[in-house]
Amino acid sequence: MAGDEKRKTPRFKPKDGTHIVFVEGSAAIRDLSENGMYVLDGEPLSEGSAIKFALRLANFDLPIEGIVSRSVPGQGMVIQFTEMTREARRRLRIYLSELGPASQEPRKS
């Protein structure tokens, strides 16, 4: 891991169609890890906002709670996962393992 790397888990580019569904609507995901994700949204929530959503992976929805840790107006937001069931975490790990290292998105400097 690079010296300036702050992430605890690797991020992966999700399969096409992977998105989140929340009260305000739905949005595509740019990258995903066990601990969080970057959501593409032209009107992102503000930093510090708590959010409950369903992470749609293929045929199933994972109920998750999170907090917006970074918000970029006109682009998107980083959501850190704060709560999910054991089953949801298990399914997320399985999904990520199926993506494999080849789908890891390189870190941009």
N, C-alpha and C positions, 0 to 999 in steps of 0.2 A: 504494500500500500504506500502511496506517495506520502511524503512528510506533511504536506498541507491537507491531506484527506481527512475530513471530519466524519464521514459516513461510517456507521457501525456495520452496515450490511450492504452488499452490492446492489446496484440498481439494474433493472432489466427493461428492455423495450417490450411492452406487452403485445400479445397477438392482436390483430385487427379486430375491432368490435368490442374490446375491453373498455369499459367506461364506468362512471359512477352515476348513481341516480339519487337525487336529494330533493328536498322540498322545492327549491328554486328551479329544478329541471334536471338535465343530465349533461355530462361533459366527457370528452375523451381524455385519456391518460397518456402522457408523454413517456413517463418512466415509473417503475414500480419496484418496491423492495418489501421486505418483511415488516419494516417499521414505518413506511410512508410512501408517498407518491407525489408526482408533479401533475397537476390537473390543468389542462388547457381550457381557459375560460376568459372571455373578453371582459367580463365583469366579476372579477374574483372577490371573495369575501375579504374583509380586512384582517390583518395580522392579529392573532389572539382570539379570533372567532372560534367558538366550539361548533362542531357540525356532526350530525348523525346522517349516515348515508348507507346505501347498499353498493358494494363493489361487485359489478357484474362480470363474472369470469365464465365465459362459455355458456353453459346451461344453468348456472346457479348464481344466486345473489348471496353475498356475505354481508351480514349486518355489522357495521363498524362505527365507532365513534372516534373523532379526531379533533385536532386543533390546527388552525392555519398558522404555520410558523413563518411563512414568507408570502407576500402578495405583490404581484407585479401588474399594475393596471394595464388593461388591454391585452394581457398575455396569459396569465394564469396564477396558480398558487401552489405552494407546497403544503401538504397536509400530513402531519405526524399522527400516526395511529395511537390512540390512548386506551381504547377498550375494544376487545373482540372476544367472542367465545372461543373455547378450545377447538371446537369443530371448525370455526371460521379460520383460525390460525393454521390448523392442519391442512385445510383445503388450499389456503394461500401458499403454503410451503410446497405442496404437491404441484400446484400451478407453476410456481417459479422454477421448480426443479425440471419441469418439462420444457421450459424455455432454453435452458442450457447456457453455458458460457458464451457461445457464439452470438447470442442475442444481447449481450451486455453492451450498453451504450457507452462509448468512450467519454471520459470526462473532458469537458471543454475548459480550456485555460482562460 
